[in-house]
């Protein structure tokens, strides 16, 4: 989907001021509320905007340990294991991958002992052959999309 300059400005506002009203967004952007509303609906329909909920902190929820767990799966059991991962609350994301393993999960835990318990739970899932865990020490680049939005917006203007 093509993202034009107005879309880029809208997305920037949504990222920088997520709790502002549509009326205020329209005023800031200098566009009619109807125009803004139509743009927001299109961005949602096209899958650019995928949610409007708050960003939550696992650390503030008592889970400061972050690890990436690679999971090797028995041939033919990828979907079964993927479905089972959804039942583990400490797994906040999971992806099918290429390379060293079949799945990559992002896991949060209360402490290292809790992380070990979660890993043992993963190892016990039917279809899991082995896991490999990497513990994050410090976040160097927080999750962000604004630079990408701005980059995409620039390429549509050139």
C-alpha positions as CSV (number, residue, x, y, z in Angstrom):
1,X,0.0,0.0,0.0
2,X,1.3,3.5,-0.8
3,X,1.7,5.8,2.1
4,X,1.6,9.5,1.1
5,X,2.8,12.6,3.0
6,X,-0.5,13.0,4.8
7,X,-0.6,9.4,5.9
8,X,2.9,9.8,7.2
9,X,1.9,12.9,9.2
10,X,-1.1,11.0,10.6
11,X,1.0,8.0,11.6
12,X,3.6,10.2,13.2
13,X,0.9,11.9,15.3
14,X,-0.6,8.5,16.3
15,X,2.8,7.3,17.4
16,X,3.9,10.5,19.2
17,X,0.5,11.5,20.7
18,X,-1.5,8.3,21.0
19,X,-4.1,9.6,23.5
20,X,-5.2,12.7,21.4
21,X,-8.7,12.9,20.0
22,X,-9.5,12.7,16.3
23,X,-10.7,16.3,16.5
24,X,-7.3,17.4,17.8
25,X,-5.4,15.4,15.2
26,X,-7.5,17.0,12.5
27,X,-6.8,20.5,13.9
28,X,-3.0,19.8,14.2
29,X,-2.9,18.4,10.6
30,X,-5.1,21.2,9.2
31,X,-7.5,18.7,7.6
32,X,-11.2,18.1,8.0
33,X,-12.3,15.5,10.5
34,X,-14.0,13.6,7.7
35,X,-10.8,13.4,5.7
36,X,-8.8,12.2,8.7
37,X,-11.5,9.7,9.6
38,X,-11.5,8.3,6.0
39,X,-7.6,8.1,6.1
40,X,-7.7,6.3,9.4
41,X,-10.3,3.8,8.2
42,X,-8.2,3.1,5.1
43,X,-5.0,2.7,7.1
44,X,-6.8,0.2,9.3
45,X,-8.5,-1.7,6.4
46,X,-5.1,-2.0,4.6
47,X,-3.5,-3.3,7.8
48,X,-1.1,-0.4,8.3
49,X,-2.8,0.4,11.7
50,X,-3.2,-2.9,13.5
51,X,-4.3,-1.8,17.0
52,X,-5.0,1.1,19.2
53,X,-4.4,-0.4,22.7
54,X,-1.8,0.7,25.1
55,X,1.8,-0.5,25.0
56,X,2.5,-2.5,28.2
57,X,5.8,-3.1,30.0
58,X,6.5,-6.7,31.0
59,X,9.1,-5.2,33.5
60,X,6.4,-3.1,35.2
61,X,4.2,-6.3,35.3
62,X,6.9,-8.0,37.3
63,X,8.7,-9.8,34.4
64,X,12.0,-7.9,33.9
65,X,13.9,-10.9,32.3
66,X,13.8,-11.0,28.5
67,X,15.0,-14.0,26.6
68,X,14.9,-15.3,23.0
69,X,14.3,-19.0,22.8
70,X,15.0,-20.9,19.6
71,X,12.9,-24.0,19.4
72,X,13.8,-27.0,17.1
73,X,10.6,-29.0,16.2
74,X,10.1,-32.6,15.0
75,X,9.4,-32.6,11.3
76,X,5.6,-32.2,10.7
77,X,4.8,-30.7,14.1
78,X,5.4,-27.0,13.6
79,X,1.7,-26.1,13.7
80,X,1.1,-28.2,16.8
81,X,4.0,-26.7,18.7
82,X,3.0,-23.2,17.5
83,X,-0.5,-23.7,18.8
84,X,0.9,-25.0,22.1
85,X,3.1,-22.0,22.5
86,X,0.0,-19.8,22.6
87,X,-0.9,-21.5,25.9
88,X,2.3,-20.3,27.6
89,X,1.6,-16.8,29.0
90,X,5.3,-15.9,29.3
91,X,5.7,-16.1,25.5
92,X,4.9,-12.7,24.2
93,X,5.8,-13.4,20.5
94,X,6.7,-16.4,18.4
95,X,7.8,-16.6,14.8
96,X,8.6,-19.4,12.3
97,X,12.2,-18.9,11.2
98,X,14.9,-20.1,8.9
99,X,18.4,-21.0,10.1
100,X,19.2,-22.6,13.4
101,X,15.8,-23.7,14.6
102,X,12.2,-23.7,13.5
103,X,10.7,-21.2,15.9
104,X,11.9,-18.1,17.7
105,X,10.1,-17.0,20.8
106,X,10.3,-13.9,22.9
107,X,9.9,-14.9,26.5
108,X,9.6,-12.8,29.6
109,X,10.1,-14.0,33.2
110,X,10.2,-12.8,36.8
111,X,13.8,-14.0,37.3
112,X,16.3,-16.5,35.9
113,X,14.7,-19.4,37.9
114,X,11.3,-18.6,36.4
115,X,12.9,-18.4,33.0
116,X,14.3,-21.9,33.5
117,X,10.8,-23.1,34.5
118,X,9.4,-21.7,31.3
119,X,12.1,-23.3,29.2
120,X,11.5,-26.7,30.9
121,X,7.8,-26.3,30.1
122,X,8.7,-25.6,26.4
123,X,11.0,-28.7,26.3
124,X,8.2,-30.9,27.6
125,X,5.8,-29.9,24.8
126,X,5.2,-32.7,22.3
127,X,7.2,-32.1,19.1
128,X,9.9,-30.0,20.7
129,X,13.3,-31.5,20.1
130,X,15.5,-28.9,21.8
131,X,15.8,-25.3,22.7
132,X,18.5,-22.7,22.7
133,X,18.2,-19.6,24.9
134,X,19.7,-16.2,24.7
135,X,19.1,-13.7,27.5
136,X,18.9,-10.0,26.7
137,X,21.2,-7.9,28.8
138,X,20.0,-4.4,27.8
139,X,17.7,-3.0,25.2
140,X,19.8,-1.0,22.8
141,X,17.1,0.1,20.3
142,X,13.5,0.1,21.7
143,X,10.7,-1.2,19.4
144,X,9.9,1.7,17.1
145,X,8.3,2.3,13.8
146,X,8.5,6.0,13.3
147,X,11.8,5.9,11.4
148,X,10.3,3.3,9.1
149,X,7.1,5.4,8.6
150,X,9.2,8.5,7.8
151,X,11.4,6.5,5.4
152,X,8.4,5.0,3.6
153,X,6.8,8.5,3.5
154,X,10.0,9.9,1.9
155,X,10.2,7.3,-0.8
156,X,6.6,8.0,-1.9
157,X,7.4,11.7,-2.3
158,X,10.5,11.2,-4.5
